[in-house]
Amino acid sequence: MFKNLLTYLRVIPVITTYYVIEKNVISASNADGVSMEPTIRSGDIVVIDRFTYKYLNRLRKDDIVVAIQPVNP
């Protein structure tokens, strides 16, 4: 019982760190659709830098912006 508790206590910081990084710093997504071809093709993996926009508010010319599709448009 005590060994299982220690395992859970070791996993919690890892999960928390992953969540914070995924939501605030950097994440990955698959491109879906042909609207960005030939720059990004459908199925390409795109790395999203959330930190620069969220905390530094820096958008520059030629940046690609990722928008989340709403559930009920």
C-alpha positions in Angstrom: 0.0 0.0 0.0 2.7 2.4 1.0 4.8 1.6 -2.1 1.8 2.4 -4.4 1.3 5.8 -2.6 5.0 6.7 -3.2 4.5 5.8 -6.9 1.5 8.1 -7.2 3.4 10.9 -5.4 6.2 10.6 -8.0 3.8 10.7 -10.9 1.8 13.7 -9.9 4.6 16.3 -10.5 5.3 14.8 -13.9 1.7 15.0 -14.9 1.4 18.6 -13.6 4.6 19.7 -15.4 3.3 18.1 -18.7 0.0 19.9 -18.3 1.6 23.3 -17.6 4.0 23.0 -20.6 1.2 21.8 -22.9 -1.2 24.6 -22.0 1.3 27.5 -21.6 4.6 26.9 -23.4 4.6 24.6 -26.4 2.3 21.9 -27.9 2.0 19.8 -31.1 -0.9 19.4 -33.4 -1.8 17.6 -36.7 -2.7 19.9 -39.6 -6.0 18.9 -41.1 -7.2 20.2 -44.5 -5.6 21.8 -47.5 -6.1 25.5 -46.8 -2.4 26.0 -46.0 -0.9 24.0 -48.8 1.9 24.1 -50.0 3.4 25.5 -46.8 1.7 23.0 -44.5 0.1 19.8 -45.9 -2.7 17.8 -44.4 -1.3 15.4 -41.9 1.8 17.4 -41.1 2.7 17.8 -37.4 2.8 21.5 -36.3 4.6 22.6 -33.2 2.7 25.5 -31.6 4.6 28.1 -29.5 2.1 29.4 -27.0 4.6 31.3 -24.8 5.5 34.0 -27.3 1.9 35.1 -27.9 0.5 34.5 -24.5 3.1 36.2 -22.4 5.1 38.5 -24.8 2.2 39.4 -27.2 4.5 39.3 -30.2 3.0 38.5 -33.6 5.1 39.2 -36.7 4.5 39.3 -40.4 4.4 35.8 -41.9 3.5 34.1 -38.5 1.0 31.2 -38.8 -1.8 31.5 -36.3 -3.6 28.4 -35.0 -7.3 28.8 -34.3 -9.4 26.3 -32.4 -12.6 25.4 -34.1 -15.6 26.1 -31.9 -17.9 23.2 -30.9 -21.1 25.0 -31.9 -20.2 27.6 -34.7 
